[in-house]
Amino acid sequence: MSNPHDSRTQSLPNLVAQASSPCFAPLSTPLLSPDLSDAAAISLLHTLVDTPSLSGQESRVAQVIQGWCESRHIPCEVDQAGNAVASFGPVDARPLIILLGHMDTFPGAPPVRIENGTLFGRGSVDAKGPLAAFLVAAARSASRLTSRVLVIGAVEEETTTSRGARHIASRYTPDACIIGEPSGTNGYTIGYKGRLVIELRVARSGAHSAGPAGSAADAAFDWWTRVLADVEGLNSGRTGAFDRLQASIRSTNCTHDGITDVAALLAGFRLPTWMNPGDMAARLPALPEGASLSIAGAERAIRVDRSSSVARALSGAIRAQGLAPTPLVKTGTSDMNVVGATWDCPIAAYGPGDSALDHTPNEHLSFADYITAINILQHTLTSGTL
C-alpha cells in the first residue's frame, strides 16, 4: 500500500497545499516557470530534495538548477568539477560575492513528505534548503544588484575530497562569501572545527587465540588507547566543545583467513583552532608491528571575526526581520574550511534549518523558516553592506 504522505504518490500542488500557513497557496505554476513567488520557491526546494544526489552523483540536481535558471534567463553552467554555477548582476562588476552551497547529501533516503508546513527528506537542511534559498534570494534581488553574485552548488562536500569547493577556490577570487549551511534563521556561523581522518591497518600472522601473542585487534585497540590518552592530556583545562580536541572511532573491522589476522580501525579527529592536521598526525603514537596508517580529510579549523562585513550584513538583515542575530561556532566541518584557507575575504555561513538534524532520519525544514531565510538573504545582498 502506498504511503499517502510520500511525495511520489501525490502531485506537487497537493503537497504544498498541506502547508499550515495560509500564505503558502497551492502552486499554480510549474517549477520551470519564471515565477519567483513563495509557492514557486517551495516548489524548487521540494524538487531539489526529491532528487537524489549522493556525493559523486549530483548531476541530476545540477540539471534541475540549470533548468530553473534558464526559465528565468539566468546564466548557469555546470563547470568541469560538476558544480552548478548561476550568475546574477553585472557580469564584470565588483565586488564579486559568492554564495557557496552544496548539492550532495549524506547517505540514506528517508521518505520525502510534507506535513504541517514542513518538508521532510534528506538534504532539506543539509544543505539543499540553504542552496535553494540562495538561488531564490539572488533571483529576487537581481534587478537591484550592483555587484556580481555567483550562486554555486558544489559537489562532494559530504566527502573528504571536497572536490567542488577545491575547484571553486582555485577558479575565483571573491570579495565576500556566504557558505550555505544550516544556522537557523537567526544564526550565522563564524567558525568550524578542522578535521583529520585516519585508518589504521594491522596485519599479523595468524595464531591460536589461546596463545600468548595478542591479536591484530588487540594491537589496534592498544594503539587507539594511547591516542585517547594523549588527547585527554591535550584537552586538560580546556572547556567548550569548540576549543577541545575530539577523537572517535568511526568503524572497525577484523578478519582472519587462517593465515593472516587483520584489524582495521577508521577514526576521525575534530580539530580546534590550536591544532592543525599536520601537527595532529605527527603526534600519533608509533605504529604497532605489522601496521600501516593512511590519512585523509585534513582540514584546518576556521574561525573568523564576527565584525567582518559579511557577519555585519547578515546580522543587520536578521534584525530587519525582527529576529535577534546569534553568531555560532560548529564542531563539524564545511566547505568554509576549504575555501577559507585560500580566499582572503570576509566569510560566514548561513542557511535555514536546525543543524542538529544533519545526517539524521528526521531531517526536516519548515517552509516558514525557509521563506524567512530567503528574505534575510535578499536584504543581505541588496543592503549595500557587503
C-alpha positions as a Python dict, from the first residue, in 0.01 Angstrom:
ca = {
    (1, 'M'): (0, 0, 0),
    (2, 'S'): (133, 343, -89),
    (3, 'N'): (210, 600, 180),
    (4, 'P'): (-29, 898, 144),
    (5, 'H'): (249, 1129, 265),
    (6, 'D'): (507, 1002, 17),
    (7, 'S'): (580, 1274, -240),
    (8, 'R'): (591, 1016, -516),
    (9, 'T'): (219, 944, -479),
    (10, 'Q'): (85, 1300, -473),
    (11, 'S'): (102, 1599, -701),
    (12, 'L'): (318, 1892, -600),
    (13, 'P'): (23, 2134, -572),
    (14, 'N'): (-146, 1899, -324),
    (15, 'L'): (173, 1867, -124),
    (16, 'V'): (226, 2241, -99),
    (17, 'A'): (-140, 2285, -5),
    (18, 'Q'): (-66, 2087, 312),
    (19, 'A'): (147, 2376, 442),
    (20, 'S'): (-16, 2519, 751),
    (21, 'S'): (38, 2890, 678),
    (22, 'P'): (-226, 3047, 451),
    (23, 'C'): (43, 3232, 256),
    (24, 'F'): (157, 2904, 106),
    (25, 'A'): (-116, 2858, -154),
    (26, 'P'): (-121, 2557, -387),
    (27, 'L'): (113, 2600, -681),
    (28, 'S'): (-48, 2724, -998),
    (29, 'T'): (278, 2731, -1193),
    (30, 'P'): (529, 2457, -1271),
    (31, 'L'): (885, 2453, -1144),
    (32, 'L'): (1033, 2591, -1465),
    (33, 'S'): (810, 2897, -1494),
    (34, 'P'): (969, 3240, -1433),
    (35, 'D'): (765, 3275, -1114),
    (36, 'L'): (956, 3382, -801),
    (37, 'S'): (665, 3362, -557),
    (38, 'D'): (687, 3185, -221),
    (39, 'A'): (497, 2892, -368),
    (40, 'A'): (745, 2863, -655),
    (41, 'A'): (1032, 2885, -404),
    (42, 'I'): (880, 2592, -216),
    (43, 'S'): (846, 2405, -545),
    (44, 'L'): (1218, 2445, -610),
    (45, 'L'): (1307, 2326, -259),
    (46, 'H'): (1081, 2022, -286),
    (47, 'T'): (1218, 1926, -628),
    (48, 'L'): (1579, 1953, -511),
    (49, 'V'): (1513, 1740, -202),
    (50, 'D'): (1315, 1487, -404),
    (51, 'T'): (1605, 1445, -648),
    (52, 'P'): (1865, 1200, -507),
    (53, 'S'): (2223, 1330, -512),
    (54, 'L'): (2474, 1127, -316),
    (55, 'S'): (2831, 1251, -337),
    (56, 'G'): (2959, 1189, -688),
    (57, 'Q'): (2603, 1158, -821),
    (58, 'E'): (2492, 1522, -824),
    (59, 'S'): (2432, 1567, -1198),
    (60, 'R'): (2052, 1541, -1180),
    (61, 'V'): (2032, 1818, -921),
    (62, 'A'): (2268, 2029, -1132),
    (63, 'Q'): (2027, 1981, -1425),
    (64, 'V'): (1733, 2093, -1209),
    (65, 'I'): (1922, 2409, -1113),
    (66, 'Q'): (2015, 2475, -1476),
    (67, 'G'): (1656, 2434, -1591),
    (68, 'W'): (1526, 2660, -1313),
    (69, 'C'): (1778, 2928, -1410),
    (70, 'E'): (1725, 2901, -1784),
    (71, 'S'): (1349, 2956, -1748),
    (72, 'R'): (1431, 3282, -1571),
    (73, 'H'): (1701, 3389, -1819),
    (74, 'I'): (1969, 3345, -1552),
    (75, 'P'): (2309, 3236, -1687),
    (76, 'C'): (2404, 2899, -1539),
    (77, 'E'): (2675, 2649, -1625),
    (78, 'V'): (2797, 2317, -1496),
    (79, 'D'): (3172, 2350, -1460),
    (80, 'Q'): (3447, 2092, -1504),
    (81, 'A'): (3407, 1963, -1150),
    (82, 'G'): (3030, 1923, -1187),
    (83, 'N'): (2938, 2230, -984),
    (84, 'A'): (2628, 2427, -1086),
    (85, 'V'): (2724, 2796, -1118),
    (86, 'A'): (2449, 3059, -1159),
    (87, 'S'): (2538, 3424, -1225),
    (88, 'F'): (2345, 3733, -1117),
    (89, 'G'): (2410, 4105, -1159),
    (90, 'P'): (2653, 4286, -1390),
    (91, 'V'): (2900, 4037, -1539),
    (92, 'D'): (3220, 4235, -1479),
    (93, 'A'): (3114, 4415, -1163),
    (94, 'R'): (3299, 4419, -834),
    (95, 'P'): (3262, 4325, -564),
    (96, 'L'): (3222, 3959, -651),
    (97, 'I'): (3008, 3782, -394),
    (98, 'I'): (2994, 3403, -389),
    (99, 'L'): (2709, 3214, -225),
    (100, 'L'): (2853, 2864, -199),
    (101, 'G'): (2618, 2576, -118),
    (102, 'H'): (2642, 2207, -197),
    (103, 'M'): (2425, 1965, -392),
    (104, 'D'): (2531, 1632, -243),
    (105, 'T'): (2373, 1471, 60),
    (106, 'F'): (2463, 1228, 334),
    (107, 'P'): (2361, 867, 251),
    (108, 'G'): (2017, 743, 341),
    (109, 'A'): (1676, 807, 190),
    (110, 'P'): (1407, 880, 448),
    (111, 'P'): (1075, 933, 270),
    (112, 'V'): (1022, 1279, 126),
    (113, 'R'): (694, 1420, 254),
    (114, 'I'): (523, 1742, 360),
    (115, 'E'): (339, 1762, 691),
    (116, 'N'): (207, 2073, 866),
    (117, 'G'): (405, 2317, 660),
    (118, 'T'): (731, 2122, 695),
    (119, 'L'): (931, 1935, 433),
    (120, 'F'): (1090, 1610, 548),
    (121, 'G'): (1368, 1450, 347),
    (122, 'R'): (1740, 1405, 307),
    (123, 'G'): (1905, 1735, 222),
    (124, 'S'): (1617, 1955, 335),
    (125, 'V'): (1851, 2101, 598),
    (126, 'D'): (2196, 1982, 486),
    (127, 'A'): (2207, 2158, 258),
    (128, 'K'): (1955, 2189, -25),
    (129, 'G'): (1743, 2423, 186),
    (130, 'P'): (2023, 2681, 209),
    (131, 'L'): (2111, 2631, -160),
    (132, 'A'): (1751, 2683, -273),
    (133, 'A'): (1728, 2993, -52),
    (134, 'F'): (2046, 3128, -218),
    (135, 'L'): (1900, 3081, -565),
    (136, 'V'): (1563, 3242, -491),
    (137, 'A'): (1713, 3533, -295),
    (138, 'A'): (1965, 3610, -570),
    (139, 'A'): (1697, 3588, -841),
    (140, 'R'): (1463, 3818, -650),
    (141, 'S'): (1750, 4065, -594),
    (142, 'A'): (1891, 4054, -948),
    (143, 'S'): (1741, 4380, -1076),
    (144, 'R'): (1883, 4572, -779),
    (145, 'L'): (2232, 4425, -775),
    (146, 'T'): (2531, 4647, -843),
    (147, 'S'): (2774, 4368, -757),
    (148, 'R'): (2821, 4033, -927),
    (149, 'V'): (2676, 3739, -737),
    (150, 'L'): (2752, 3375, -808),
    (151, 'V'): (2535, 3105, -654),
    (152, 'I'): (2723, 2777, -664),
    (153, 'G'): (2601, 2428, -587),
    (154, 'A'): (2919, 2233, -517),
    (155, 'V'): (2978, 1860, -548),
    (156, 'E'): (3128, 1623, -290),
    (157, 'E'): (3102, 1839, 22),
    (158, 'E'): (2992, 1536, 224),
    (159, 'T'): (3315, 1351, 146),
    (160, 'T'): (3676, 1413, 242),
    (161, 'T'): (3755, 1509, -120),
    (162, 'S'): (3559, 1840, -124),
    (163, 'R'): (3624, 1833, -498),
    (164, 'G'): (3373, 2103, -585),
    (165, 'A'): (3496, 2356, -329),
    (166, 'R'): (3860, 2297, -419),
    (167, 'H'): (3783, 2366, -784),
    (168, 'I'): (3592, 2682, -695),
    (169, 'A'): (3871, 2801, -463),
    (170, 'S'): (4120, 2781, -749),
    (171, 'R'): (3891, 2946, -1006),
    (172, 'Y'): (3760, 3258, -832),
    (173, 'T'): (3883, 3537, -604),
    (174, 'P'): (3571, 3674, -438),
    (175, 'D'): (3540, 3986, -224),
    (176, 'A'): (3290, 3819, 9),
    (177, 'C'): (3145, 3472, 57),
    (178, 'I'): (2848, 3315, 232),
    (179, 'I'): (2854, 2938, 277),
    (180, 'G'): (2518, 2760, 253),
    (181, 'E'): (2487, 2556, 572),
    (182, 'P'): (2207, 2543, 831),
    (183, 'S'): (2241, 2801, 1106),
    (184, 'G'): (1875, 2864, 1184),
    (185, 'T'): (1706, 3173, 1051),
    (186, 'N'): (1853, 3397, 1322),
    (187, 'G'): (2202, 3242, 1340),
    (188, 'Y'): (2514, 3281, 1131),
    (189, 'T'): (2823, 3065, 1162),
    (190, 'I'): (3168, 3216, 1208),
    (191, 'G'): (3365, 2903, 1293),
    (192, 'Y'): (3401, 2535, 1203),
    (193, 'K'): (3638, 2287, 1361),
    (194, 'G'): (3903, 2119, 1149),
    (195, 'R'): (3923, 1751, 1064),
    (196, 'L'): (4164, 1463, 1027),
    (197, 'V'): (4055, 1113, 921),
    (198, 'I'): (4288, 817, 974),
    (199, 'E'): (4275, 445, 904),
    (200, 'L'): (4499, 205, 1093),
    (201, 'R'): (4550, -140, 945),
    (202, 'V'): (4730, -411, 1144),
    (203, 'A'): (4817, -741, 976),
    (204, 'R'): (4982, -1032, 1160),
    (205, 'S'): (5040, -1399, 1106),
    (206, 'G'): (4754, -1598, 1249),
    (207, 'A'): (4797, -1757, 1589),
    (208, 'H'): (4580, -1961, 1822),
    (209, 'S'): (4358, -1743, 2038),
    (210, 'A'): (4474, -1933, 2347),
    (211, 'G'): (4837, -1847, 2276),
    (212, 'P'): (5039, -1567, 2440),
    (213, 'A'): (5052, -1340, 2134),
    (214, 'G'): (4790, -1068, 2112),
    (215, 'S'): (4567, -1040, 1807),
    (216, 'A'): (4580, -771, 1543),
    (217, 'A'): (4267, -625, 1704),
    (218, 'D'): (4443, -615, 2043),
    (219, 'A'): (4729, -418, 1884),
    (220, 'A'): (4491, -177, 1709),
    (221, 'F'): (4290, -100, 2021),
    (222, 'D'): (4602, -69, 2237),
    (223, 'W'): (4730, 190, 1990),
    (224, 'W'): (4399, 378, 1998),
    (225, 'T'): (4405, 376, 2380),
    (226, 'R'): (4738, 561, 2365),
    (227, 'V'): (4587, 809, 2119),
    (228, 'L'): (4299, 882, 2358),
    (229, 'A'): (4538, 929, 2650),
    (230, 'D'): (4727, 1193, 2450),
    (231, 'V'): (4402, 1365, 2351),
    (232, 'E'): (4291, 1374, 2714),
    (233, 'G'): (4617, 1538, 2814),
    (234, 'L'): (4591, 1799, 2539),
    (235, 'N'): (4238, 1887, 2648),
    (236, 'S'): (4333, 1937, 3011),
    (237, 'G'): (4198, 2270, 3133),
    (238, 'R'): (4009, 2343, 2812),
    (239, 'T'): (3634, 2397, 2818),
    (240, 'G'): (3373, 2422, 2547),
    (241, 'A'): (3327, 2178, 2261),
    (242, 'F'): (3474, 2414, 2001),
    (243, 'D'): (3802, 2450, 2192),
    (244, 'R'): (3850, 2081, 2272),
    (245, 'L'): (4011, 1816, 2055),
    (246, 'Q'): (3767, 1536, 1975),
    (247, 'A'): (3858, 1181, 1871),
    (248, 'S'): (3619, 900, 1784),
    (249, 'I'): (3621, 562, 1614),
    (250, 'R'): (3402, 556, 1305),
    (251, 'S'): (3425, 186, 1227),
    (252, 'T'): (3626, -128, 1295),
    (253, 'N'): (3668, -449, 1103),
    (254, 'C'): (3856, -769, 1183),
    (255, 'T'): (3919, -1066, 956),
    (256, 'H'): (4108, -1393, 988),
    (257, 'D'): (4153, -1630, 694),
    (258, 'G'): (4353, -1895, 881),
    (259, 'I'): (4680, -1745, 762),
    (260, 'T'): (4666, -1372, 836),
    (261, 'D'): (4496, -1182, 1118),
    (262, 'V'): (4388, -832, 1006),
    (263, 'A'): (4230, -546, 1203),
    (264, 'A'): (4123, -213, 1051),
    (265, 'L'): (4025, 91, 1256),
    (266, 'L'): (3879, 404, 1095),
    (267, 'A'): (3883, 709, 1322),
    (268, 'G'): (3832, 1082, 1300),
    (269, 'F'): (3955, 1388, 1485),
    (270, 'R'): (3770, 1718, 1514),
    (271, 'L'): (4039, 1979, 1547),
    (272, 'P'): (4021, 2310, 1737),
    (273, 'T'): (4195, 2620, 1609),
    (274, 'W'): (4505, 2542, 1818),
    (275, 'M'): (4569, 2206, 1647),
    (276, 'N'): (4634, 2174, 1275),
    (277, 'P'): (4610, 1840, 1089),
    (278, 'G'): (4985, 1808, 1032),
    (279, 'D'): (5068, 1852, 1400),
    (280, 'M'): (4796, 1605, 1497),
    (281, 'A'): (4930, 1345, 1257),
    (282, 'A'): (5282, 1399, 1390),
    (283, 'R'): (5163, 1333, 1748),
    (284, 'L'): (5016, 992, 1674),
    (285, 'P'): (5194, 708, 1861),
    (286, 'A'): (5443, 479, 1695),
    (287, 'L'): (5265, 212, 1496),
    (288, 'P'): (5245, -142, 1624),
    (289, 'E'): (5429, -421, 1441),
    (290, 'G'): (5270, -502, 1108),
    (291, 'A'): (5069, -179, 1097),
    (292, 'S'): (5018, 87, 832),
    (293, 'L'): (4839, 420, 856),
    (294, 'S'): (4657, 624, 591),
    (295, 'I'): (4541, 983, 635),
    (296, 'A'): (4262, 1174, 458),
    (297, 'G'): (4028, 1468, 508),
    (298, 'A'): (4288, 1701, 654),
    (299, 'E'): (4123, 2042, 706),
    (300, 'R'): (4227, 2322, 938),
    (301, 'A'): (3974, 2480, 1172),
    (302, 'I'): (3846, 2823, 1079),
    (303, 'R'): (3709, 3099, 1300),
    (304, 'V'): (3650, 3447, 1160),
    (305, 'D'): (3583, 3788, 1307),
    (306, 'R'): (3217, 3847, 1391),
    (307, 'S'): (3267, 4213, 1294),
    (308, 'S'): (3351, 4131, 930),
    (309, 'S'): (3138, 4285, 654),
    (310, 'V'): (2963, 3952, 587),
    (311, 'A'): (2881, 3895, 954),
    (312, 'R'): (2757, 4253, 991),
    (313, 'A'): (2544, 4229, 675),
    (314, 'L'): (2382, 3903, 788),
    (315, 'S'): (2332, 4039, 1139),
    (316, 'G'): (2161, 4353, 1007),
    (317, 'A'): (1938, 4152, 774),
    (318, 'I'): (1835, 3920, 1058),
    (319, 'R'): (1746, 4219, 1274),
    (320, 'A'): (1541, 4363, 987),
    (321, 'Q'): (1321, 4052, 1011),
    (322, 'G'): (1262, 4121, 1381),
    (323, 'L'): (1498, 3847, 1500),
    (324, 'A'): (1798, 3856, 1732),
    (325, 'P'): (2117, 3763, 1540),
    (326, 'T'): (2330, 3492, 1701),
    (327, 'P'): (2689, 3414, 1594),
    (328, 'L'): (2765, 3042, 1610),
    (329, 'V'): (3065, 2808, 1603),
    (330, 'K'): (3021, 2446, 1491),
    (331, 'T'): (3207, 2129, 1581),
    (332, 'G'): (3170, 1991, 1228),
    (333, 'T'): (3342, 2100, 908),
    (334, 'S'): (3209, 2255, 588),
    (335, 'D'): (3334, 2396, 259),
    (336, 'M'): (3409, 2710, 461),
    (337, 'N'): (3718, 2527, 589),
    (338, 'V'): (3828, 2458, 231),
    (339, 'V'): (3774, 2794, 61),
    (340, 'G'): (3852, 2993, 375),
    (341, 'A'): (4204, 2854, 368),
    (342, 'T'): (4254, 3005, 20),
    (343, 'W'): (4037, 3315, -4),
    (344, 'D'): (4138, 3627, 185),
    (345, 'C'): (3787, 3769, 210),
    (346, 'P'): (3510, 3813, 467),
    (347, 'I'): (3320, 3487, 505),
    (348, 'A'): (3047, 3329, 718),
    (349, 'A'): (2786, 3056, 680),
    (350, 'Y'): (2410, 3099, 676),
    (351, 'G'): (2104, 2895, 594),
    (352, 'P'): (1765, 2786, 726),
    (353, 'G'): (1730, 2471, 931),
    (354, 'D'): (1849, 2314, 1255),
    (355, 'S'): (2197, 2169, 1212),
    (356, 'A'): (2123, 1915, 1486),
    (357, 'L'): (1908, 1742, 1223),
    (358, 'D'): (2203, 1697, 982),
    (359, 'H'): (2251, 1332, 880),
    (360, 'T'): (1950, 1216, 1085),
    (361, 'P'): (1644, 1019, 966),
    (362, 'N'): (1425, 1306, 1089),
    (363, 'E'): (1583, 1581, 877),
    (364, 'H'): (1320, 1847, 802),
    (365, 'L'): (1276, 2216, 726),
    (366, 'S'): (972, 2435, 786),
    (367, 'F'): (852, 2646, 495),
    (368, 'A'): (819, 2947, 725),
    (369, 'D'): (1188, 2931, 818),
    (370, 'Y'): (1285, 2878, 456),
    (371, 'I'): (1095, 3186, 336),
    (372, 'T'): (1230, 3394, 623),
    (373, 'A'): (1583, 3293, 528),
    (374, 'I'): (1520, 3399, 168),
    (375, 'N'): (1407, 3740, 291),
    (376, 'I'): (1719, 3771, 508),
    (377, 'L'): (1945, 3680, 218),
    (378, 'Q'): (1768, 3929, -11),
    (379, 'H'): (1828, 4204, 242),
    (380, 'T'): (2191, 4097, 277),
    (381, 'L'): (2251, 4115, -97),
    (382, 'T'): (2077, 4448, -156),
    (383, 'S'): (2168, 4644, 157),
    (384, 'G'): (2497, 4768, 15),
    (385, 'T'): (2693, 4648, 317),
    (386, 'L'): (2880, 4360, 153),
}
